């Protein structure tokens, strides 16, 4: 069901305004893709992996923000509970796999075991060895059953990661993104690099390959990843039916006194070049 992405010509150089326009165009294409997924009953899983600050969350937001949340879910699991640690390792991820017509976007996935758990010693050598043995078979089983699995690794340079960490430290609105694990990511840069290389050795397979995205420029990474994802599927823009807005109900209505309602204080007012018309007095709001 997934087709090979063809090599593109030289990349287009976009201004910031052109970036915003192209992102909007790609998001409209994502809506068409979602409709195709719904109509064909496709079960689509997209994994987003990469170093801390690589832009996984922002890219996922640009994808999911344009789509119907009823059939496109984002899964970003916290650290496992005591109960979950006693389960089969893949169990809590399997529970989030899609049904027919659904898309699931994993913001980190079962590959936590090949990355942070391996580097930080959160799993034993035996658990890691079992993961190495099991994950290719698991993903082959998913694909054999008809689930489409697309895996992205957002690649980030050491210097750019340091710059983004400093930006989080200096910005109070982003401090929450900084965790002790993030600091260890810099202290153990080579350990993580070696873990990623080993992960590719056993999990970059013909039936479930890794796609690497250069993520040093976040905006470029978003466009390149979304365009690539779209290129994997034979979707088409759906034919939209003509819709006629019905006439409003024509019946007398008396709105209750406004003082009976608790209005949020209007602390802001957006100026416009042309005064926007207010709603009719009978508007029930």
N, C-alpha and C positions, 0 to 999 in steps of 0.2 A: 504494500500500500504506500510505503514511503519511497519516493524516487530519489535518485542521486542528484545532488545540487550541481548544476553546471558551472564551469568557471566563467566569471563575468569579465567584462572589459575593464579598462582602467577605472578606478573609483572616481566618482563625481566629487568635486570640491564645492561644498555648500557654505553659504553664509548662515548666521544664526537664524535669520528670518526664513531662509530656505530650509534649514533643519526643521523648524517648527512645522512648516508646510508639508515636508516629506514625512515627518512623523505622523501627522494627521492623515495623510494619504495611506500610510501603512496600517494605521489603526482601522481605517475604513475597510481595508483588505482583511484585517483580522476578523472583523464582523462577518464578512463573507465566508471566511474559513470556518468560523464557529457555526454558521448556518449549514455549511457543507458537512461538518462533523455531526450536527444534529440530524440532518436528513439521511445521512449514510449509516448512522449508528456507530460511527467510529469511536473507539476508546483511545484517547490520546493522553500520554504521560510525557511531560517535559521536565527534565532534571536540570537545575541550575547549580553548578558547583564552581568553586574558585576560591582564591585567597580572600581573607577579610578585606573589606573596602573595595572589592573588585567591581561592585555595582550590580550585584545580583538582584537586590531588593528593588532598586530603581528601575531596572529593566523589566522585572516582573510587574511592577506598578504600571508601566507604560503599556504592557500587554493586557493585563486583566482589567485596567481601568476603562477600557473601551468595550468590554464584553459583558454579556449577561451573567451575573454571578450565580444564577440558578444552575448553569451548566458549565461554568468555568470556576474552579475552586483553586485557591492558593493554600498550600500546606507548608507551614513553617513550624515544625514541632520543637517544643522546648526540650531541655535535658530529660532523659527518661526517669520515671518515678521508680521507687523500690519495686513495685509490682511489675512494671514494664521491664526492669532489668532481669526479672526472673523468667520472662517469656523468651520464646524463640526470637532472635535478634530482629528478623525482618517483619515480625508480626504487627508491630504498630504502624509500619509503613504500608503493608499490604492492605490494612483496613481502609486506607484512603484511595485505593485504586479506583478508576472511573467505571461507571456503568456505560451502556450504549448511549452515544450522543453527548458524552461529557469530556471536558478537558481538565486535567489536573496539573498544576504547576508546582513543583517541589522546590522551595527555597531551602536548599540543602536536603539531603536524602540519606538513604542507607550508606552512601559513601562517606558519611561521618566516621565510620569505622576505619576506613582506609586513610583518613586524614587526621583530624584532631584526636580521635581516640588512640590511634597508633602512635602519633608523635608524643602525646601527653601521657601515655601509659594508662589510659582509661580502660583498656582491654588487655587481656593476657595474650601471650604469643599463640596459645592454642586457639583462642577466639579469633584472632586475626587470621591464622592459617585456615580456619574453617570458613571465614568470610571469603578469602581468596579462592577457595575451592568451590564455594556455593554460588557466589554472585553471577558468574557467567552462565551457570545452569539455570539459575532463577530467571535471569533476563531472557534467556532463550525460551524458557517455558512461557513467559509472558507474551513474547512475540509469536510463538507458535499458537497460542490461544487467540491471537488476533489483536492484542493490545499493541499500540504503536508507542515505542519508547524512543524519545529523542533526548540526547545527553549533551549539555553544553558545559565547557570549562572556560570560565572567564580568566584570561591570563593577564597578570599584572606584574609590572617591574618593581624591584625593590625600592627605587627612588620615588616612584609614584605612590606606592603604598605608604611610605614614610610621610610624604606630603599630605596625603589624605588623613592619616592618623593625627598629624599636627593640626590640621583644620578642625578635626573633631575636638581636640583638646582645647583649642582657642575659641570654639563656638559653643556657648551654653546650651543652645537649642539642639546640638548634636552630641553633647557629652553622654547621653544615655546610650548611644551606639558603641561607646568605648567600654570594653570589658577587660578583666585580667587576661582572658584568652587572647585578646587582640594584642596586648603587650608581649605576650609570649610568642605571638606570630612573628614579631620582628626579631626577638631574641633567638628564635629557632628557625630562621629563614631557610637555611640549608636543609634542616631536617624535614621541613614541609616540602621543599622541592624534591627531595629524594623520595618521600612518601608518594607524591603525585606521580613521579616517573614510574615507580613500582606499580601504582594503581593502574596506569595506562597499560602496562605490560600484560596484566591478566584480565582487564575489563574492556579494552578497546578491541572489540570483536566485529566480525563481519555483520552479524545480525543485530548488534547493538553498539555502534561506533561512538567515539567521542568526537565532538566538533569543538575546536578551539577558537575562541574569540579574543582578538587583541583588545584589551579593555583599558589601556592607558588613557584613552580619550573616551569618556563615558558616553557622550552623544554619538560618536561614531560607532561604539560598541552596540548601543541600543538599535540603531538603524540597521547595522550589518546583521545582527542576530535576528531581528524580526523579519528582515527581508529573506534571510536564509530559511527560517522556519516556514515562511509562506511558500518558498520555492519547492518544498518537499512534498506538497500535496496538489492534486489535480482539481482544486476547487474552481468554481466560477462565480462571478457576481450573480446573486439570485435575482430573479425578476420580481420586482416589487409591485404588488397590486395597487390599483388606484384606490385612494382612501378619501372619502368625502366626509368632512366634519359635519355632524348633525346639528340642526338648529337647537339653540338653547331652549330649555323648557320655558314656556310662556305662561307663567302663573305668578300672581302677586306674591311678594315676599317682603316681610318687614324685619329688618335686622335688629337684634336686641341692642340696647344702649352699649356703646363701646366701653364705658366705664365699668361694666360688669366683667370685663376680660382683663387678664394680666398680660400686658404687652412688654416685650423685651425693650429696655431703653435703647433709643436710637442714638448710639454714640458715633456712628459714621454715616456719611451721606456721600454717595458717589456722584460727582458732577458729570454731566453729559453736555454735548454740544447742542443737543436738541431735547427739549423737555419731553420726557416720556409721558404718555397719557395714563391717567389713573384709571383704576377699574370703576365700573358702574356702582352706584350707591347700593344697589341690591346685591352686590357681590357678597357671598356668605363667608368668603375667605376660608 
